[in-house]
Every structure is written in structure tokens, then in C-alpha cells.
Amino acid sequence: MPPAIELVGVNKSFGPVHANKDVNLTVEAGTIHGIVGENGAGKSTLMSILYGFYEADTGEIRVKGERLRLRSSADAIAAGIGMVHQHFMLVDTLSVVENVMLGAEGGQLLAGGEAKVRAELARFDRDYGLTIDPDVLVEDLSVGLQQRVEIIKALYRGAEILILDEPTAVLTPHEAQGLFELLRTLKARGVTVILITHKLHEIMAATDYVSVMRRGEMVATVPTAETSPAQLADLMVGRHVLLHVEKGPHRPGEPVLSVRNLSVADTLGVMRVVDVSFDVRAGEIVGIAGVAGNGQSELLEAIAGMRPIATGSIALAGRTLEADDRDPHRLRKMGLLHVPEDRIRMGLVPAFEAFESAALGFTDDPIYGTGPIMSRPRMIEDAQRKMEMYDVRPPAPRLKTANFSGGNQQKLVLAREIERGPRVLLVGQPTRGVDIGAIEFIHKRLIALRDQGVAILLVSVELDEIMSLSDRILAMCGGRITGERRPEETNEGELGLLMAGVAA
């Protein structure tokens, strides 16, 4: 049997940026093949070429032994290639059936097409365990089920080769486990899977082969059983990488952030945070462990002044915040800064140039000029300095924010917030979608801030990140604090029970 995919000497440039350099890749049929690399290493560009979004400048693409020219995603779909993107391509206000039908309606009379989709949904349920309500609106589905719809869409269009780009970046650990069980089922049924991920433990657990890209080049392809996370990390970055957080003992000071009996409702009036109380002291990191959707997001937004509180109080450095104080801009002036969970919706403006995104929230700072007119040269100079300090690639302040990889967008947000000298830093999902080298960098910066006396409140769905960074851990379930532990005195099993609302 010929390989499912062969890429030979693939090159792709965007102006002066050589995104893919003479890339060779062979993916055997019926395997799960991982591709890893730092943000900006060229992984997504390579997969976009394979899916027909881009056309290679030079090189060959062979699918199941046949040389093809893929000039559009329609060409890729016709060749049996499907792709599930990190940011889903679904219409929220349509049902599952309607989303699967889009672009494959089967003619002007939709009844026949709908009947075919329903029949295929039943078969996917039977053959792959892809159970889903065909009539539910996509906006009412969990993120994990929305991803399932994307996989169903690809299979419905005849995909025998399935590309998944950072599929667990938006999933809970439980949803990620379910996804990998599904991928193993697809593999057993003959589907070839290409998995792009930053998470090395996922590569080790799920793949048969793994290829490593660095700065646009393919530097290694090895059987997964013959490598290790440490070896892969070193290949990705080109140097030795610490896979654990090095930190000394913390020396906590006085409480800087105090939350008392706080309750917070969502836009529908449903209580998402219920009677929560805790302190964060100077020079410590307090981590909140919990499955996504248990109130952590609403808690961070309320403390940051982005969401009203129903009851309770918040104090900063001993001063209880009145209603007028709970404004994001005023809180920034008081030293409470915020790295939001969703960098695209809340942290950046993708259409802005990077130097503009790097100034968001601080546009009245004298560093950018006095009076109503901001100095573009000063803004660009400040952004250039931050980009160099935080290794943002490329270090191009005039590049559109949307054109940076997710990890480099995250470093841009961190640079903007951290370099303002916070007293309290709220950090939501600091390493979501970030490569191993950037994770190491971000963790070091957070520990350095702690050691400088900053009070840090950390929310992450990565339990190992919470365990590694935190000095104290609060577990949340159903909007309530279900327990407090020190990382050296607990384990993931005990925290998992607390996160599930079971007393440990």
C-alpha cells in the first residue's frame, strides 16, 4: 500500500518569510502521525498546503501514490482529505444536520440531502461511536461536541485522511481523552490521522509516528515508541528545554487581593460563582483548578471589572472596591492587570497592527505622547522592545496581529500586561495553544513576578501547570470552592475528586 501522504521538497514563502523550506514528509496509511514544533515553525502552513488553502511555491504532493495539484480545499476534499481547524468552521444558529449539509446539500431539493445526512449520522454513531443529536443547534453544544460535528463533516465528505490542528486547545481533559479514543477508533477503521499539537504527552499517548519542524524545516521523523518528550522538546527548540518548573520557596507577604462571599451571575441570571472567599498574598501564586465551565472564567472577569457582581466584596491592598472602582481601566491604574483566557476575543484586536495591540488599555500612558494625539513612532518603539524581550516572532510591530501564531499572540499579551509592573496579575489559561519553548518562557516569567512580590491568581485547565506553578491550589466545582491544598501535599487524584465536587 502506498503512503497516504508524501510531500517532497515543499517550499512556501510569504514575502521575506520562508515558512516551509524543502519539506519532505511521509505519512503511512492507517496511522496516527503527529507533527510538533514551536509556534511559527511552519506546521499550520504545511497543513494548509495539504488542504489546498495555499499552493506550494515548489515541490510535489502525492496522495495514495498519485501526484496531485491541490489548488483549493475542494480539490483536497475530492482527494479524500479533511481538516478540523483549531477555530471551528460552524454556523452556531444552525442545527447539526444543517451544518453537515452546508456545501453538500445534494441539489435544490434539500429533503434528499437531509435524509442522507441523517442516515450517515446513524452510521457514524454505529461504526465510530460518534453519538450526537442531529437536531440540536450548534450554539447549544459543548466545545467537545462542536468538534465532533467538525469531524462528522469531514467524514461525511469522504475523508480518508483527517488533519486535526491543535484539537485539544479548547477541550477539557475529559473531552481530550474522549477525542483520542475516537481517533484510535478511526485508525482501526482505516482512517489516517495527522495530529498537530504542542502537547508532548498527547503525542506520546496517541501517535504511531512523530515529525518535528523547526523554523520551517522538517528536522526529524521517528516512531513515537523510540523517542521521549525530552528528546522531542530539544528537537523542537534546538536546545535543551526544561519540562518542569524550577522555583524556590515562596515568601508570601500581606494579602493584596481579598475576595469575600462573592457571587456572580451570567447574562441569563444563572449563578456561576457562589459565595466564594479567598486571599492572594504578595509573592504567591494561587491556582484555581477546575474543569472548564465551573465558574473560573466568570470569577476572573468579575475581579477584573468585566462582569458585575451579585453579592460579596473585592478588596485591593486592603481597600474595598466600590462600584465606581470596579471598572477595568480604573483597576489597571490601581495595579490589577489581566491576561484574559481568550486572547482573540478579549486580549487583542486581530485587525490591528501589533504595535496597536501592544498598547491596548494603556493608550493614555505618557510614554505614547501627551494630549489626544498618540505618537506612532513611540508606540512602535515600545512594541519593538517588548517583542524582543518576549521573543515574539517575527519581531515586526507593523505586522497585523492576526498574522502572528497563537503562541506569539499570547506572548504579546503577556508582555503588555507584565511590563506594566502589576501588583496583582490575573492570568487565565497562560499557555493555551502555546509551544513547549514558549511555555518554559512564560512559566519562568510568572515565577520571576512572584519572586518580585506580585500576587498572582492563575486559572488553567492544565492540572500539571496548576500543580507546578501554584503555591496554593483552590479547587472549584459548580461555582464553589470545594477545597484548598498545597501542591506538595496533594496529587492529581485528590484534586480530581475536589474538581468533581467529591470531598477528598
Secondary structure per residue as TSV (DSSP state, phi and psi in degrees):
chain	resnum	aa	ss	phi	psi
A	1	M	-	360.0	129.1
A	2	P	-	-69.1	160.2
A	3	P	-	-58.6	150.4
A	4	A	S	-64.0	-41.9
A	5	I	E	-136.7	136.2
A	6	E	E	-133.7	123.2
A	7	L	E	-111.6	129.1
A	8	V	E	-127.0	116.2
A	9	G	E	57.6	41.2
A	10	V	E	-78.6	129.4
A	11	N	E	-126.8	142.5
A	12	K	E	-150.6	127.0
A	13	S	E	-123.1	147.5
A	14	F	E	-120.9	95.5
A	15	G	T	61.5	-127.3
A	16	P	T	-79.7	-7.8
A	17	V	E	-89.4	116.8
A	18	H	E	-92.1	91.3
A	19	A	E	-73.0	-37.9
A	20	N	E	-129.3	129.0
A	21	K	E	-121.0	103.8
A	22	D	E	47.3	52.5
A	23	V	E	-81.6	128.8
A	24	N	E	-116.3	134.1
A	25	L	E	-151.2	132.6
A	26	T	E	-122.6	126.2
A	27	V	E	-117.0	115.3
A	28	E	-	-72.7	145.3
A	29	A	T	-64.8	143.7
A	30	G	T	70.9	25.6
A	31	T	-	-122.6	165.3
A	32	I	E	-105.8	115.1
A	33	H	E	-114.6	118.1
A	34	G	E	-89.6	146.5
A	35	I	E	-127.5	122.5
A	36	V	E	-124.5	159.7
A	37	G	E	167.7	162.7
A	38	E	-	-66.1	164.8
A	39	N	T	-57.8	132.3
A	40	G	T	84.1	7.6
A	41	A	S	-75.1	-15.3
A	42	G	S	108.5	6.4
A	43	K	H	-63.8	-52.1
A	44	S	H	-66.3	-36.5
A	45	T	H	-61.6	-44.1
A	46	L	H	-61.4	-43.6
A	47	M	H	-70.6	-30.8
A	48	S	H	-66.6	-33.9
A	49	I	H	-66.1	-43.8
A	50	L	H	-65.6	-29.3
A	51	Y	T	-94.6	2.9
A	52	G	T	85.6	4.9
A	53	F	S	-68.2	-41.3
A	54	Y	S	-118.1	156.9
A	55	E	-	-110.4	132.6
A	56	A	-	-61.8	144.7
A	57	D	S	-67.8	-43.7
A	58	T	E	-144.7	163.3
A	59	G	E	113.6	173.5
A	60	E	E	-121.8	147.9
A	61	I	E	-122.9	125.1
A	62	R	E	-120.6	128.4
A	63	V	E	-116.4	117.0
A	64	K	T	52.9	40.9
A	65	G	T	87.7	-10.1
A	66	E	E	-101.9	128.3
A	67	R	E	-74.3	127.6
A	68	L	E	-128.9	155.7
A	69	R	-	-112.9	110.0
A	70	L	-	-98.5	102.6
A	71	R	-	-101.6	-5.5
A	72	S	S	-159.3	166.4
A	73	S	H	-65.2	-27.6
A	74	A	H	-63.3	-38.1
A	75	D	H	-63.3	-42.3
A	76	A	H	-65.0	-44.0
A	77	I	H	-61.6	-40.8
A	78	A	H	-63.7	-27.9
A	79	A	T	-85.5	2.0
A	80	G	T	87.9	22.3
A	81	I	E	-107.0	129.3
A	82	G	E	-122.6	155.8
A	83	M	E	-139.2	134.6
A	84	V	E	-111.0	114.8
A	85	H	-	-84.5	158.1
A	86	Q	S	-60.0	-41.3
A	87	H	S	-102.5	115.2
A	88	F	-	-63.9	148.5
A	89	M	-	-105.3	60.8
A	90	L	-	-118.3	156.7
A	91	V	-	-101.2	111.1
A	92	D	T	-59.3	-34.5
A	93	T	T	-87.5	3.1
A	94	L	S	-104.1	158.7
A	95	S	B	-77.6	173.1
A	96	V	H	-58.9	-48.4
A	97	V	H	-58.1	-44.6
A	98	E	H	-66.9	-37.4
A	99	N	H	-66.2	-40.6
A	100	V	H	-66.9	-34.2
A	101	M	H	-73.2	-27.4
A	102	L	T	-53.0	123.6
A	103	G	T	83.5	-5.4
A	104	A	-	-142.7	51.4
A	105	E	-	-73.6	-22.0
A	106	G	-	81.8	24.6
A	107	G	S	112.8	179.2
A	108	Q	S	-69.7	-31.8
A	109	L	-	-85.5	107.8
A	110	L	H	-77.0	-16.6
A	111	A	H	-60.3	-41.8
A	112	G	H	-65.1	-41.5
A	113	G	H	-64.6	-39.9
A	114	E	H	-65.2	-41.2
A	115	A	H	-62.1	-39.2
A	116	K	H	-65.4	-42.6
A	117	V	H	-61.7	-45.5
A	118	R	H	-62.4	-38.4
A	119	A	H	-65.0	-41.5
A	120	E	H	-68.6	-37.2
A	121	L	H	-60.3	-40.3
A	122	A	H	-64.5	-39.3
A	123	R	H	-68.3	-42.0
A	124	F	H	-62.5	-36.5
A	125	D	H	-62.9	-44.7
A	126	R	H	-69.8	-43.2
A	127	D	H	-86.5	-35.8
A	128	Y	H	-117.8	-6.6
A	129	G	-	73.8	23.9
A	130	L	-	-85.4	69.6
A	131	T	-	-78.7	129.8
A	132	I	-	-161.9	146.3
A	133	D	-	-75.1	116.6
A	134	P	T	-67.1	-20.0
A	135	D	T	-102.0	-3.2
A	136	V	S	-75.1	146.1
A	137	L	B	-72.7	142.4
A	138	V	G	-59.4	-36.2
A	139	E	G	-64.2	-17.3
A	140	D	G	-94.6	1.8
A	141	L	S	-92.9	151.8
A	142	S	-	-67.4	165.6
A	143	V	H	-60.6	-40.2
A	144	G	H	-61.4	-39.9
A	145	L	H	-73.9	-32.0
A	146	Q	H	-62.3	-40.7
A	147	Q	H	-63.2	-36.6
A	148	R	H	-61.3	-38.3
A	149	V	H	-62.5	-40.6
A	150	E	H	-61.4	-41.5
A	151	I	H	-65.9	-41.4
A	152	I	H	-61.1	-42.2
A	153	K	H	-56.0	-45.8
A	154	A	H	-65.3	-44.4
A	155	L	H	-65.6	-37.5
A	156	Y	H	-61.6	-32.2
A	157	R	T	-86.2	9.2
A	158	G	T	90.3	21.7
A	159	A	-	-65.6	125.5
A	160	E	S	-107.8	-13.0
A	161	I	E	-126.1	120.3
A	162	L	E	-117.7	121.5
A	163	I	E	-100.6	128.9
A	164	L	E	-121.4	119.6
A	165	D	E	-100.1	109.8
A	166	E	S	48.2	57.1
A	167	P	T	-68.9	-22.4
A	168	T	T	-100.1	5.4
A	169	A	T	-61.3	-26.7
A	170	V	T	-115.4	13.2
A	171	L	-	-106.0	151.8
A	172	T	-	-74.6	161.8
A	173	P	H	-54.4	-39.1
A	174	H	H	-66.2	-41.9
A	175	E	H	-66.3	-37.4
A	176	A	H	-64.1	-39.9
A	177	Q	H	-62.2	-41.8
A	178	G	H	-63.7	-37.6
A	179	L	H	-61.8	-45.3
A	180	F	H	-69.8	-30.5
A	181	E	H	-63.7	-39.9
A	182	L	H	-64.8	-42.3
A	183	L	H	-62.6	-37.8
A	184	R	H	-65.3	-36.1
A	185	T	H	-66.0	-43.6
A	186	L	H	-61.2	-43.0
A	187	K	H	-59.7	-43.3
A	188	A	H	-63.0	-25.0
A	189	R	T	-91.0	5.9
A	190	G	T	98.0	1.5
A	191	V	-	-79.6	136.3
A	192	T	E	-92.1	132.1
A	193	V	E	-119.0	129.8
A	194	I	E	-109.7	119.9
A	195	L	E	-113.6	115.7
A	196	I	E	-100.0	122.1
A	197	T	-	-155.5	154.3
A	198	H	S	-91.3	-12.1
A	199	K	-	-92.1	107.7
A	200	L	H	-68.5	-30.1
A	201	H	H	-66.9	-29.2
A	202	E	H	-70.6	-41.1
A	203	I	H	-57.6	-47.2
A	204	M	H	-65.4	-34.3
A	205	A	H	-83.7	-28.2
A	206	A	H	-113.1	-20.1
A	207	T	-	-105.5	159.8
A	208	D	S	-95.6	-37.4
A	209	Y	E	-133.1	156.5
A	210	V	E	-140.6	134.7
A	211	S	E	-112.4	143.5
A	212	V	E	-116.2	128.4
A	213	M	E	-111.3	144.1
A	214	R	E	-144.8	121.4
A	215	R	T	50.4	46.6
A	216	G	T	87.5	-7.6
A	217	E	E	-110.7	150.7
A	218	M	E	-88.6	114.6
A	219	V	E	-102.2	-16.3
A	220	A	E	-167.5	147.7
A	221	T	E	-136.8	123.3
A	222	V	E	-140.0	153.0
A	223	P	E	-61.7	135.7
A	224	T	G	-60.3	-34.7
A	225	A	G	-66.5	-14.5
A	226	E	G	-103.8	11.3
A	227	T	-	-130.9	-172.0
A	228	S	-	-147.6	161.5
A	229	P	H	-56.5	-39.7
A	230	A	H	-64.7	-42.3
A	231	Q	H	-65.4	-41.6
A	232	L	H	-64.6	-41.7
A	233	A	H	-61.5	-43.0
A	234	D	H	-65.6	-38.6
A	235	L	H	-65.8	-39.6
A	236	M	H	-63.5	-42.2
A	237	V	H	-96.7	-23.8
A	238	G	T	83.5	15.7
A	239	R	S	-158.1	172.7
A	240	H	-	-73.0	133.7
A	241	V	-	-119.0	135.1
A	242	L	-	-79.0	122.4
A	243	L	-	-93.7	1.6
A	244	H	S	-127.9	158.4
A	245	V	-	-87.0	124.1
A	246	E	-	-94.9	121.8
A	247	K	-	-151.3	147.4
A	248	G	-	-88.5	179.7
A	249	P	-	-64.5	144.0
A	250	H	-	-87.3	155.1
A	251	R	-	-124.6	80.5
A	252	P	-	-68.6	144.3
A	253	G	-	-104.3	-143.3
A	254	E	S	-77.1	154.8
A	255	P	E	-59.7	131.9
A	256	V	E	-107.0	-35.6
A	257	L	E	-118.2	124.2
A	258	S	E	-127.1	124.5
A	259	V	E	-115.9	129.9
A	260	R	E	-130.9	121.3
A	261	N	E	49.5	43.4
A	262	L	E	-82.6	130.6
A	263	S	E	-127.6	139.8
A	264	V	E	-137.6	134.3
A	265	A	E	-107.3	155.8
A	266	D	-	-86.8	-173.3
A	267	T	T	-66.9	-18.8
A	268	L	T	-93.8	1.4
A	269	G	S	87.9	4.4
A	270	V	-	-80.9	130.4
A	271	M	E	-71.1	118.6
A	272	R	E	-102.2	-24.9
A	273	V	E	-125.7	128.9
A	274	V	E	-127.5	109.7
A	275	D	E	52.5	52.2
A	276	V	E	-94.9	133.9
A	277	S	E	-136.4	136.0
A	278	F	E	-170.5	165.8
A	279	D	E	-121.1	151.3
A	280	V	E	-124.5	121.6
A	281	R	E	-94.7	159.4
A	282	A	T	-58.2	135.7
A	283	G	T	77.0	27.1
A	284	E	-	-142.6	155.9
A	285	I	E	-111.6	119.9
A	286	V	E	-104.9	119.0
A	287	G	E	-99.0	141.5
A	288	I	E	-108.7	116.6
A	289	A	E	-100.8	132.1
A	290	G	-	179.8	152.4
A	291	V	-	-69.2	140.5
A	292	A	T	-52.5	139.4
A	293	G	T	95.5	9.9
A	294	N	S	-106.4	21.9
A	295	G	S	105.5	-7.5
A	296	Q	H	-62.8	-42.8
A	297	S	H	-62.9	-46.8
A	298	E	H	-64.1	-35.6
A	299	L	H	-63.0	-48.8
A	300	L	H	-61.0	-43.9
A	301	E	H	-64.7	-36.9
A	302	A	H	-67.1	-44.2
A	303	I	H	-64.6	-35.5
A	304	A	T	-78.1	-3.0
A	305	G	T	84.6	11.9
A	306	M	S	-92.0	-10.6
A	307	R	S	-141.8	134.5
A	308	P	-	-67.6	154.0
A	309	I	-	-101.2	147.1
A	310	A	S	-84.0	-50.6
A	311	T	E	-144.4	166.0
A	312	G	E	98.1	-172.6
A	313	S	E	-145.5	157.8
A	314	I	E	-130.1	132.5
A	315	A	E	-123.1	142.0
A	316	L	E	-121.3	116.8
A	317	A	T	54.2	41.4
A	318	G	T	85.7	-5.8
A	319	R	E	-101.8	117.9
A	320	T	E	-69.6	128.7
A	321	L	-	-79.7	124.3
A	322	E	-	-81.8	174.0
A	323	A	T	-57.3	-40.6
A	324	D	T	-67.4	-26.2
A	325	D	T	-75.2	-27.1
A	326	R	-	-82.8	56.8
A	327	D	-	-118.5	131.9
A	328	P	H	-53.1	-39.7
A	329	H	H	-68.4	-42.2
A	330	R	H	-67.0	-38.1
A	331	L	H	-64.4	-37.6
A	332	R	H	-60.2	-42.5
A	333	K	H	-62.0	-28.4
A	334	M	T	-87.7	-0.8
A	335	G	T	98.1	9.7
A	336	L	E	-100.8	109.2
A	337	L	E	-113.1	161.8
A	338	H	E	-142.4	123.0
A	339	V	E	-100.6	103.8
A	340	P	-	-71.8	159.4
A	341	E	S	-65.2	-38.7
A	342	D	-	-107.7	98.3
A	343	R	I	-65.4	-30.1
A	344	I	I	-74.6	-47.7
A	345	R	I	-78.7	-33.8
A	346	M	I	-120.7	-14.4
A	347	G	I	-107.3	-22.3
A	348	L	-	-142.4	165.9
A	349	V	-	-117.0	104.5
A	350	P	T	-54.6	-33.1
A	351	A	T	-75.8	-15.2
A	352	F	S	-75.8	154.1
A	353	E	B	-71.2	156.6
A	354	A	H	-58.0	-37.6
A	355	F	H	-66.0	-28.0
A	356	E	H	-74.7	-42.9
A	357	S	H	-63.4	-32.3
A	358	A	T	-71.0	-12.3
A	359	A	T	-107.7	-1.9
A	360	L	T	-56.3	132.4
A	361	G	T	87.2	-11.0
A	362	F	-	-130.3	25.9
A	363	T	T	-68.3	-15.1
A	364	D	T	-94.4	8.3
A	365	D	-	-68.9	133.8
A	366	P	G	-57.6	-20.5
A	367	I	G	-60.7	-25.3
A	368	Y	G	-95.9	6.5
A	369	G	-	119.2	170.5
A	370	T	S	-113.0	153.1
A	371	G	S	80.0	-168.1
A	372	P	S	-77.0	-14.3
A	373	I	-	-98.0	121.6
A	374	M	-	-88.2	148.0
A	375	S	-	-90.6	109.3
A	376	R	H	-59.8	-44.4
A	377	P	H	-57.3	-39.5
A	378	R	H	-68.0	-40.1
A	379	M	H	-62.3	-43.4
A	380	I	H	-65.9	-42.3
A	381	E	H	-62.2	-43.0
A	382	D	H	-64.7	-42.4
A	383	A	H	-65.4	-40.3
A	384	Q	H	-59.5	-43.5
A	385	R	H	-62.4	-45.6
A	386	K	H	-64.8	-39.9
A	387	M	H	-64.4	-37.4
A	388	E	H	-70.9	-39.8
A	389	M	H	-63.3	-36.7
A	390	Y	T	-105.1	12.4
A	391	D	T	53.8	45.8
A	392	V	-	-76.7	128.0
A	393	R	S	-118.8	132.9
A	394	P	S	-74.3	154.8
A	395	P	-	-78.7	66.9
A	396	A	-	-122.1	94.2
A	397	P	T	-61.7	-22.8
A	398	R	T	-90.8	-1.9
A	399	L	S	-76.1	141.5
A	400	K	B	-59.2	139.0
A	401	T	G	-56.3	-37.7
A	402	A	G	-63.2	-20.3
A	403	N	G	-88.1	-1.1
A	404	F	S	-88.5	150.4
A	405	S	-	-66.8	163.9
A	406	G	H	-58.7	-40.9
A	407	G	H	-66.4	-36.8
A	408	N	H	-74.0	-31.3
A	409	Q	H	-62.5	-41.6
A	410	Q	H	-63.8	-41.7
A	411	K	H	-65.3	-32.0
A	412	L	H	-65.2	-42.8
A	413	V	H	-64.8	-45.5
A	414	L	H	-60.8	-42.8
A	415	A	H	-61.3	-42.6
A	416	R	H	-61.5	-42.9
A	417	E	H	-81.5	-46.2
A	418	I	H	-68.1	-37.7
A	419	E	T	-75.4	2.9
A	420	R	T	-93.9	6.1
A	421	G	-	66.4	60.1
A	422	P	-	-69.9	150.2
A	423	R	S	-87.6	-38.9
A	424	V	E	-127.1	133.2
A	425	L	E	-121.8	121.1
A	426	L	E	-95.0	125.8
A	427	V	E	-127.3	118.1
A	428	G	E	-108.9	121.7
A	429	Q	S	48.0	63.2
A	430	P	T	-64.7	-24.5
A	431	T	T	-120.6	22.9
A	432	R	T	-64.1	123.1
A	433	G	T	69.5	24.0
A	434	V	-	-111.4	142.5
A	435	D	-	-76.5	170.7
A	436	I	H	-64.4	-37.5
A	437	G	H	-67.1	-41.1
A	438	A	H	-69.2	-35.1
A	439	I	H	-59.8	-46.7
A	440	E	H	-57.6	-44.2
A	441	F	H	-63.7	-47.5
A	442	I	H	-63.0	-43.6
A	443	H	H	-61.2	-42.2
A	444	K	H	-62.8	-39.9
A	445	R	H	-64.9	-40.9
A	446	L	H	-66.3	-41.3
A	447	I	H	-65.1	-40.0
A	448	A	H	-62.3	-40.4
A	449	L	H	-62.5	-45.1
A	450	R	H	-55.6	-45.2
A	451	D	H	-69.0	-18.8
A	452	Q	T	-86.1	-2.0
A	453	G	T	100.5	9.0
A	454	V	-	-78.5	140.7
A	455	A	E	-89.6	124.2
A	456	I	E	-121.6	127.2
A	457	L	E	-108.3	118.3
A	458	L	E	-114.0	129.0
A	459	V	E	-117.9	127.3
A	460	S	E	-153.0	141.7
A	461	V	S	-84.7	-7.2
A	462	E	-	-84.6	104.5
A	463	L	H	-65.1	-34.5
A	464	D	H	-67.1	-30.4
A	465	E	H	-68.6	-43.6
A	466	I	H	-60.4	-45.3
A	467	M	H	-64.3	-38.4
A	468	S	H	-76.4	-38.8
A	469	L	H	-91.5	-31.4
A	470	S	-	-78.0	146.9
A	471	D	S	-93.0	-30.9
A	472	R	E	-136.8	148.4
A	473	I	E	-123.6	128.7
A	474	L	E	-107.6	127.8
A	475	A	E	-95.2	137.4
A	476	M	E	-120.8	141.1
A	477	C	E	-150.4	128.9
A	478	G	T	59.7	30.4
A	479	G	T	84.7	0.1
A	480	R	E	-115.0	151.9
A	481	I	E	-78.5	119.0
A	482	T	E	-101.4	-4.5
A	483	G	E	171.5	158.9
A	484	E	E	-127.7	134.8
A	485	R	E	-141.1	155.7
A	486	R	-	-95.3	140.3
A	487	P	G	-59.4	-34.0
A	488	E	G	-74.8	-9.2
A	489	E	G	-112.7	10.3
A	490	T	-	-139.3	-174.7
A	491	N	-	-149.0	172.3
A	492	E	H	-64.6	-31.4
A	493	G	H	-64.4	-45.8
A	494	E	H	-65.9	-42.8
A	495	L	H	-64.2	-37.9
A	496	G	H	-59.3	-39.6
A	497	L	H	-65.6	-42.5
A	498	L	H	-64.4	-38.6
A	499	M	H	-66.6	-23.6
A	500	A	T	-91.0	0.9
A	501	G	T	82.1	15.6
A	502	V	-	-102.5	124.8
A	503	A	-	-60.8	128.7
A	504	A	-	-100.3	360.0
